[in-house]
């Protein structure tokens, strides 16, 4: 089981790091909202099939529908749309680096809304180092505005949304003790319904005129990056625990930067320094939590990013 979990760990890092490239391809043909709809649609298929196969779905679960609705907004619809919009405006590597900052926003949300997450010297240092990396990416001092500020804003908003979802899950969803497959199915299914209501469908078929775009969107973003990734994450959590599983967040930014370089994007030494600062900040926050308070760290039944 351990070898399989390690394989799932590597799979998640590579798939989540590749997601930004798939978004870029699709964004040349359809809108970020349409990308989000199709991603959720094709990601819902394997999750639902797994939930049905394991008989995880129960009618009585729906008395908690209000919690599923909040999670579908924070951890799926808003999160995926913001990242799709931001990625469409930024280079692949930059979007990937900012996606790696999700744990920083998760901790900030936990500190603000959960009394069990105190702010100490190590965590403060981690937050400061991580946000120094974000500033190095954004370069607000640049007169030429080389990095689109709207793209940075959307990525930060998406990271903040999924960060809030972790806090909400810890406070209201985890105590319910429901199967992970069921929670994921309800979350993605409700997000799909909401997206179908608000997404204009005119021109959405244009993505299927380009093989790279539709394969990346349907298989890369949907089936693998959303559906299979959710299931793989839960498998890793069961094998190693949530804190160990959170280490997968270190891989996607590196993968995204390497893909950006392969695509011919300007990946400079500054980019790697910024990525190092962001991941160092994440490490300081996560590792301190792991070793300082192992008994108090609850398992969150919600994927960290994903998510990308």
LOPA-64262 format. One line per 3 residues: their letters; for each residue x, y, z negated of N, C-alpha, C, CB. Coordinates in steps of 0.05 Angstrom, whole numbers. Glycine has a CB too. Layout:
% LOPA-64262
a) X Y Z X Y Z X Y Z X Y Z  ...;
% end
This chain:
% LOPA-64262
xxx) 17 -24 0 0 0 0 17 25 0 -19 0 -24  40 24 -15 57 47 -16 68 55 11 81 42 -36  77 35 27 87 40 54 66 53 72 98 15 67;
xxx) 42 43 69 20 54 84 14 83 76 -6 37 81  16 88 50 11 115 40 33 134 50 10 116 10  58 125 51 80 141 61 76 147 91 107 127 57;
xxx) 67 127 106 61 131 134 38 152 137 52 104 148  18 150 120 -4 170 121 7 198 114 -26 162 101  26 199 96 38 225 88 52 238 112 59 220 65;
xxx) 68 222 126 82 233 150 61 240 171 102 212 161  41 223 175 20 229 195 7 256 189 -1 206 194  0 261 164 -13 286 157 5 310 163 -21 286 127;
xxx) 30 308 156 48 330 160 51 337 190 75 324 149  53 317 206 57 321 235 31 331 247 66 295 249  8 319 240 -17 327 252 -25 355 244 -39 307 244;
xxx) -23 361 218 -30 388 209 -11 409 221 -29 390 179  15 402 225 33 421 237 27 425 266 61 411 233  16 405 280 10 407 308 -16 421 313 8 379 320;
xxx) -33 423 293 -60 435 297 -59 463 308 -74 436 270  -38 479 301 -36 506 310 -31 507 340 -14 521 295  -16 488 350 -12 487 379 -38 480 394 10 466 386;
xxx) -53 461 383 -78 454 396 -98 477 396 -91 430 381  -98 493 375 -116 516 374 -107 536 396 -115 530 347  -81 541 399 -71 559 419 -80 551 447 -40 561 418;
xxx) -78 525 453 -86 515 479 -115 520 484 -80 485 482  -132 514 465 -161 517 468 -169 546 469 -176 502 446  -155 563 454 -162 592 452 -159 606 479 -146 605 431;
xxx) -145 594 498 -142 606 524 -167 603 541 -118 594 539  -186 586 532 -209 580 547 -236 585 533 -209 551 555  -236 582 507 -261 587 492 -255 603 467 -274 559 484;
xxx) -276 612 453 -273 630 430 -265 614 405 -298 645 425  -253 627 385 -246 613 360 -271 601 346 -234 633 341  -294 613 348 -318 601 336 -326 576 351 -341 622 337;
xxx) -323 575 377 -329 551 392 -308 529 386 -329 557 422  -283 537 382 -262 518 375 -270 505 348 -235 532 373  -279 522 329 -286 512 303 -309 492 305 -294 535 284;
xxx) -329 499 321 -352 481 324 -344 454 335 -373 494 342  -328 453 356 -320 428 368 -301 413 349 -306 433 395  -284 427 335 -267 413 316 -283 399 295 -247 433 303;
xxx) -302 413 283 -319 401 263 -336 378 274 -336 422 250  -346 382 298 -363 361 310 -347 335 313 -373 370 337  -324 336 325 -308 312 330 -294 302 305 -288 317 352;
xxx) -290 319 286 -279 311 260 -300 297 243 -267 334 245  -325 303 247 -346 292 231 -351 262 238 -372 308 235  -346 255 263 -351 228 273 -337 207 256 -344 226 302;
xxx) -310 207 254 -296 186 239 -303 186 209 -266 188 243  -307 210 198 -314 212 170 -341 199 164 -314 241 161  -361 205 181 -387 194 178 -387 164 181 -407 206 197;
xxx) -373 154 202 -371 125 206 -358 111 183 -355 120 232  -337 123 171 -325 111 148 -343 111 124 -299 126 141  -358 133 120 -376 134 97 -399 114 100 -388 163 95;
xxx) -408 110 125 -429 90 129 -419 62 125 -441 93 158  -394 57 135 -382 30 132 -378 23 103 -356 29 148  -371 42 87 -365 37 58 -390 40 41 -343 55 48;
xxx) -413 47 54 -438 51 40 -436 72 17 -448 24 28  -422 93 24 -417 114 3 -439 134 1 -391 129 10  -456 136 21 -477 156 21 -502 147 5 -486 163 50;
xxx) -513 165 -11 -536 159 -27 -556 183 -26 -527 153 -57  -581 176 -26 -601 197 -25 -600 214 -50 -629 185 -22  -594 202 -73 -594 217 -98 -572 238 -100 -592 198 -122;
xxx) -552 235 -82 -530 255 -82 -540 283 -75 -509 246 -62  -562 284 -60 -571 310 -49 -583 329 -70 -591 305 -28  -586 319 -95 -593 338 -115 -571 358 -121 -601 324 -141;
xxx) -547 352 -111 -524 370 -113 -519 384 -87 -499 354 -122  -539 387 -71 -535 398 -44 -524 427 -45 -562 398 -29  -531 442 -65 -521 470 -67 -490 470 -69 -533 485 -90;
xxx) -479 450 -83 -450 449 -85 -438 441 -58 -441 429 -106  -451 422 -44 -441 414 -18 -441 437 1 -458 391 -7  -462 454 -1 -464 477 17 -441 497 13 -491 491 13;
xxx) -435 503 -12 -413 521 -18 -387 510 -8 -411 526 -49  -382 484 -12 -357 472 -2 -356 472 28 -355 444 -13  -379 468 41 -379 468 71 -371 495 82 -407 460 81;
xxx) -378 516 67 -370 543 76 -341 549 70 -388 564 62  -333 545 45 -306 553 37 -284 535 49 -304 552 7  -289 508 49 -268 490 56 -270 479 85 -268 466 38;
xxx) -290 488 99 -293 478 127 -299 501 146 -314 457 129  -324 512 146 -332 531 166 -315 557 166 -361 538 162  -315 570 143 -300 596 142 -270 591 145 -306 610 115;
xxx) -260 571 131 -232 564 132 -222 558 160 -226 540 113  -236 540 174 -227 533 201 -230 556 221 -244 509 211  -252 571 218 -256 594 236 -234 615 232 -283 607 232;
xxx) -228 622 207 -207 642 202 -180 633 212 -206 647 171  -173 607 208 -148 597 219 -148 596 249 -142 570 207  -170 590 261 -172 589 291 -168 618 302 -198 577 300;
xxx) -182 637 289 -180 665 298 -151 675 294 -200 682 282  -140 670 271 -113 679 265 -93 667 284 -106 674 237  -95 641 288 -76 627 306 -78 637 334 -81 597 305;
xxx) -102 643 343 -105 654 370 -91 680 374 -135 657 377  -86 695 352 -74 721 354 -44 721 348 -87 740 335  -34 698 339 -6 696 330 9 675 345 -5 691 300;
xxx) 36 675 342 52 653 352 46 628 335 82 660 352  50 605 347 45 580 333 61 577 307 52 556 351  87 584 308 104 582 285 96 600 262 132 587 292;
xxx) 88 625 269 79 644 249 53 634 235 75 672 261  34 625 251 10 614 240 15 591 222 -10 606 263  34 573 230 40 550 214 53 558 187 59 532 229;
xxx) 70 578 188 83 587 163 62 598 143 103 609 169  43 614 154 23 625 136 4 604 126 7 647 151  -1 583 143 -18 561 134 -5 547 110 -23 542 156;
xxx) 22 546 109 36 533 87 33 548 61 64 531 94  22 572 61 19 588 37 -7 582 22 20 618 43  -23 563 32 -49 557 19 -45 551 -11 -61 532 33;
xxx) -26 535 -20 -23 530 -49 -19 555 -65 0 511 -54  -7 575 -54 -3 600 -69 -30 613 -75 14 620 -54  -48 613 -55 -74 625 -59 -92 607 -76 -88 630 -31;
xxx) -87 581 -75 -102 563 -92 -95 569 -121 -95 533 -86  -69 572 -128 -62 578 -155 -73 605 -164 -32 578 -158  -72 625 -147 -82 652 -154 -112 650 -160 -77 672 -131;
xxx) -127 635 -144 -155 632 -149 -160 617 -175 -169 618 -126  -144 597 -180 -147 582 -205 -140 599 -229 -129 557 -205  -120 616 -227 -112 634 -249 -134 654 -254 -86 648 -242;
xxx) -147 664 -233 -168 684 -236 -194 672 -248 -174 696 -210  -200 647 -240 -227 637 -247 -227 613 -266 -241 629 -222  -203 601 -271 -202 578 -290 -183 585 -312 -193 552 -275;
xxx) -192 583 -337 -175 590 -360 -153 569 -364 -192 591 -385  -155 546 -351 -136 525 -355 -110 529 -338 -148 498 -347  -109 551 -323 -86 556 -306 -72 583 -315 -94 558 -276;
xxx) -56 582 -336 -43 606 -345 -21 615 -326 -32 602 -373  -15 641 -326 7 652 -310 31 655 -328 -1 679 -298  53 641 -320 78 644 -336 101 653 -318 85 616 -349;
xxx) 125 654 -329 148 665 -315 154 650 -289 172 666 -332  154 624 -290 161 607 -267 140 611 -245 163 578 -274  115 610 -252 94 613 -232 93 641 -221 66 606 -245;
xxx) 99 661 -238 100 688 -228 122 691 -207 104 708 -251  145 679 -213 168 679 -195 160 666 -168 192 666 -207  146 643 -171 138 628 -147 119 645 -129 124 603 -155;
xxx) 100 658 -142 81 675 -127 97 698 -114 60 687 -146  115 710 -128 131 732 -117 148 724 -93 148 745 -138  161 701 -96 178 691 -74 161 684 -50 194 666 -84;
xxx) 138 670 -55 121 663 -33 110 687 -18 98 646 -43  102 707 -32 91 731 -19 113 747 -6 75 748 -39  138 745 -15 160 758 -1 163 745 26 186 755 -18;
xxx) 159 719 27 160 705 53 138 714 72 159 675 49  114 718 61 92 727 77 97 755 88 66 727 61  109 772 71 116 799 80 137 798 102 126 816 56;
xxx) 156 780 99 177 777 120 165 768 146 198 757 110  143 752 145 129 744 169 114 767 181 110 720 163  99 781 164 82 803 174 97 827 184 63 811 152;
xxx) 120 833 171 137 856 178 121 882 181 151 851 205  107 890 159 91 915 160 108 940 165 76 918 135  134 938 161 152 961 166 159 964 196 177 958 149;
xxx) 152 944 212 159 945 240 142 966 255 155 918 253  155 986 267 141 1007 282 128 996 307 160 1029 289  138 975 318 127 964 343 103 946 339 149 950 358;
xxx) 99 938 314 76 920 308 79 894 323 51 934 315  102 881 321 108 857 337 89 834 328 136 848 333  81 834 303 63 813 293 35 825 290 73 801 266;
xxx) 15 813 302 -12 823 301 -23 823 272 -31 806 319  -28 847 261 -38 848 233 -65 835 229 -39 877 224  -82 836 249 -108 822 247 -104 792 245 -126 829 271;
xxx) -85 781 260 -79 753 258 -70 745 230 -59 745 278  -52 762 219 -42 757 191 -66 758 172 -21 778 183  -83 777 176 -106 780 158 -125 756 159 -122 805 165;
xxx) -130 746 183 -147 722 185 -135 698 172 -153 716 215  -109 694 175 -95 671 163 -96 673 132 -66 669 173  -92 697 122 -93 701 93 -122 696 83 -84 729 85;
xxx) -141 706 98 -169 702 90 -176 672 90 -188 717 109  -167 657 110 -172 629 111 -159 614 88 -162 617 137  -134 622 82 -120 609 59 -134 616 33 -91 619 58;
xxx) -144 640 30 -159 648 6 -185 632 4 -164 678 6  -198 628 27 -223 613 27 -219 584 17 -236 613 55  -199 571 28 -195 543 20 -184 542 -8 -176 529 39;
xxx) -169 563 -17 -160 564 -44 -183 566 -64 -141 588 -48  -203 582 -57 -226 584 -74 -242 558 -74 -245 606 -64  -240 543 -52 -255 517 -51 -243 497 -71 -254 506 -22;
xxx) -217 498 -75 -205 480 -95 -215 486 -123 -174 482 -93  -216 512 -129 -225 520 -155 -255 512 -159 -222 550 -159  -271 516 -138 -299 509 -140 -302 479 -143 -314 519 -115;
xxx) -286 464 -128 -287 435 -130 -280 425 -158 -269 421 -109  -259 437 -169 -250 428 -196 -271 435 -217 -224 442 -203  -284 457 -214 -303 466 -234 -330 452 -231 -307 496 -232;
xxx) -340 448 -206 -367 439 -203 -370 412 -188 -382 459 -188  -351 405 -171 -355 381 -154 -341 356 -166 -345 386 -127  -316 359 -174 -301 336 -185 -316 323 -209 -274 345 -194;
xxx) -328 338 -227 -341 325 -250 -365 308 -242 -350 346 -269  -375 311 -217 -398 295 -208 -390 265 -204 -409 306 -183  -364 261 -199 -355 233 -195 -365 219 -170 -362 217 -219;
xxx) -371 234 -150 -382 222 -125 -359 212 -107 -399 243 -109  -365 192 -91 -344 181 -73 -333 203 -54 -355 158 -57  -307 202 -50 -294 222 -33 -306 221 -4 -264 217 -32;
xxx) -312 197 6 -323 195 33 -350 208 35 -325 165 41  -366 206 14 -392 219 14 -389 249 13 -409 209 -10  -373 259 -5 -369 288 -7 -359 300 19 -349 294 -30;
xxx) -340 287 31 -330 297 57 -351 297 78 -306 280 66  -367 276 79 -388 274 99 -409 297 96 -402 247 98  -417 301 71 -437 323 66 -424 350 73 -446 322 36;
xxx) -399 354 65 -386 379 69 -383 386 99 -359 379 56  -373 367 114 -369 372 143 -395 372 158 -350 350 155  -414 355 150 -440 354 163 -455 380 160 -456 331 152;
xxx) -456 391 136 -469 417 132 -455 439 147 -471 423 102  -429 439 148 -414 459 163 -421 457 193 -384 455 159  -424 433 203 -432 429 231 -459 441 237 -431 399 238;
xxx) -478 437 219 -505 448 223 -504 478 224 -524 439 201  -489 490 205 -487 519 204 -473 530 229 -472 528 179  -452 517 238 -438 526 261 -455 524 286 -412 511 265;
xxx) -471 503 288 -489 500 311 -509 523 312 -504 473 310  -517 534 289 -536 556 288 -523 582 297 -547 559 260  -498 587 290 -486 613 294 -468 615 318 -471 622 270;
xxx) -461 593 330 -441 593 352 -454 596 380 -424 568 351  -448 616 395 -457 618 423 -445 595 439 -450 646 435  -462 581 454 -452 558 469 -445 565 498 -473 536 469;
xxx) -451 589 507 -444 597 534 -414 595 539 -454 625 540  -406 580 559 -378 577 567 -362 558 550 -366 603 565  -375 544 532 -360 525 515 -349 502 530 -378 515 492;
xxx) -361 495 552 -352 473 569 -326 479 584 -373 465 588  -317 504 583 -293 511 598 -269 497 587 -289 541 596  -269 489 562 -246 476 550 -241 449 563 -250 472 520;
xxx) -262 437 574 -259 410 587 -249 412 615 -286 396 586  -243 436 625 -231 439 651 -200 436 650 -238 465 664  -189 436 626 -160 434 623 -154 410 605 -149 460 611;
xxx) -139 391 616 -134 366 601 -120 370 575 -118 347 618  -99 387 575 -85 392 550 -103 404 529 -61 411 555  -120 423 537 -137 437 519 -158 419 506 -151 460 533;
xxx) -172 403 522 -193 387 511 -183 362 495 -212 377 533  -160 351 505 -149 329 490 -138 339 463 -126 315 506  -125 362 463 -115 373 438 -137 380 419 -99 398 444;
xxx) -159 391 430 -182 399 413 -197 375 402 -201 417 429  -205 357 420 -222 334 412 -206 314 396 -233 320 437  -183 306 405 -167 285 392 -149 297 370 -151 269 412;
xxx) -133 318 378 -114 329 359 -128 344 336 -97 349 373  -145 363 342 -158 379 321 -181 364 308 -168 405 332  -198 351 324 -222 338 314 -218 311 301 -242 336 336;
xxx) -214 291 318 -212 263 309 -189 259 289 -209 244 332  -165 270 296 -141 266 279 -138 288 258 -117 265 296  -138 313 267 -131 335 249 -153 341 228 -127 359 265;
xxx) -177 332 233 -199 336 214 -209 310 202 -222 352 227  -220 293 219 -231 268 210 -211 249 197 -245 254 232  -192 240 213 -172 221 203 -155 234 181 -154 211 225;
xxx) -150 260 182 -133 274 162 -147 274 135 -127 302 171  -173 278 134 -187 277 109 -184 250 96 -217 284 113  -188 229 112 -187 202 102 -159 195 93 -197 182 123;
xxx) -139 203 109 -111 198 101 -103 212 76 -92 207 124  -113 236 72 -107 251 48 -118 237 23 -118 280 50  -142 228 25 -154 214 2 -139 188 -4 -184 208 7;
xxx) -130 175 17 -114 150 13 -88 156 -2 -108 137 41  -75 178 5 -51 186 -8 -56 193 -37 -37 210 6  -78 208 -42 -86 215 -70 -90 189 -86 -112 232 -70;
xxx) -103 169 -75 -108 145 -90 -82 130 -96 -127 126 -74  -62 132 -77 -37 118 -80 -17 132 -99 -24 114 -53  -16 159 -96 5 174 -111 -6 194 -131 22 188 -91;
xxx) -31 202 -128 -43 223 -144 -43 249 -129 -27 226 -170  -60 268 -138 -64 293 -124 -39 311 -123 -87 308 -136  -24 311 -146 0 328 -146 21 319 -126 12 329 -174;
xxx) 25 293 -125 44 283 -105 34 287 -77 50 253 -110  8 284 -73 -3 287 -46 0 316 -37 -32 279 -46  0 335 -56 2 363 -48 29 369 -35 -2 381 -72;
xxx) 49 351 -38 75 356 -26 74 355 4 95 335 -36  52 344 15 50 344 44 49 372 56 25 328 53  42 392 40 41 419 49 68 430 58 29 437 28;
xxx) 90 417 51 116 427 59 123 420 88 138 415 40  109 400 99 116 390 126 104 407 148 107 362 129  78 414 148 66 428 171 80 454 179 38 434 165;
xxx) 89 471 161 103 496 170 128 490 186 110 513 147  143 470 178 167 463 192 160 451 220 184 442 176  140 434 221 131 423 246 122 445 265 109 402 242;
xxx) 106 464 254 96 486 271 118 503 282 76 503 254  139 508 266 162 524 275 177 509 297 181 531 252  181 484 294 195 468 314 179 467 340 200 439 304;
xxx) 152 464 338 135 465 361 136 492 375 106 457 354  136 514 358 138 540 369 163 544 386 137 561 347  186 534 375 211 536 389 210 520 415 234 525 372;
xxx) 197 497 414 194 480 438 177 494 459 182 453 431  157 509 450 140 524 469 153 549 479 114 530 455  176 556 469 190 580 479 184 605 463 184 584 507;
xxx) 171 602 440 165 625 423 191 635 409 144 618 402  192 660 402 217 671 388 219 662 359 217 701 390  231 638 355 235 628 328 264 636 320 231 597 326;
xxx) 266 657 303 292 667 296 300 657 268 291 698 296  324 665 260 334 658 234 316 670 212 363 668 230  305 694 218 286 707 199 262 689 195 278 734 209;
xxx) 252 676 216 229 659 214 235 636 195 221 647 241  258 624 197 265 602 179 268 612 150 290 588 188  280 636 147 282 647 120 255 652 108 299 673 120;
xxx) 236 663 124 209 668 114 195 642 106 193 682 135  198 621 123 187 595 117 198 584 91 191 575 140  225 587 88 238 577 64 228 592 39 268 581 66;
xxx) 223 618 41 213 633 18 185 624 11 213 663 24  168 620 31 140 612 26 140 584 13 124 611 52  155 565 24 155 538 13 169 537 -14 169 519 32;
xxx) 189 554 -19 202 555 -45 182 566 -66 227 573 -44  166 586 -58 146 596 -77 125 575 -83 132 620 -65  117 560 -63 98 538 -67 110 517 -86 90 525 -40;
xxx) 135 510 -81 149 490 -98 150 499 -127 177 485 -87  157 524 -132 159 534 -159 132 531 -174 169 563 -160  111 538 -160 84 537 -172 76 508 -176 63 551 -154;
xxx) 79 491 -156 70 463 -157 87 446 -176 70 451 -130  113 448 -174 130 431 -190 129 439 -220 159 433 -181  126 464 -226 123 472 -254 98 461 -265 124 503 -256;
xxx) 76 462 -250 51 450 -259 53 421 -263 28 456 -238  69 407 -246 72 378 -248 86 370 -273 86 367 -224  109 383 -279 125 375 -301 118 387 -328 154 380 -296;
xxx) 105 410 -327 98 424 -352 72 415 -364 97 454 -348  53 407 -347 26 400 -357 15 375 -344 7 423 -354  29 352 -344 20 329 -329 -7 319 -339 40 308 -330;
xxx) -12 322 -365 -36 311 -376 -61 328 -369 -34 308 -406  -57 353 -362 -79 371 -357 -87 374 -328 -74 398 -369  -70 362 -310 -75 366 -282 -96 347 -272 -49 362 -266;
xxx) -119 358 -264 -141 341 -255 -138 335 -225 -168 354 -261  -148 312 -217 -148 305 -189 -171 319 -175 -151 274 -185  -164 334 -155 -184 348 -139 -191 331 -115 -173 376 -129;
xxx) -216 326 -111 -225 309 -89 -231 326 -64 -249 293 -97  -213 344 -59 -216 361 -35 -189 364 -22 -228 389 -43  -186 361 4 -161 363 17 -149 391 16 -163 354 45;
xxx) -122 392 15 -109 418 13 -106 430 40 -82 415 -1  -106 428 57 -103 435 84 -100 425 103 -92 444 88  -105 421 97 -110 421 118 -109 428 132 -117 420 122;
xx) -105 433 124 -117 434 134 -112 452 161 -131 436 119  -106 445 157 -100 466 177 -117 461 201 -70 466 184;
% end
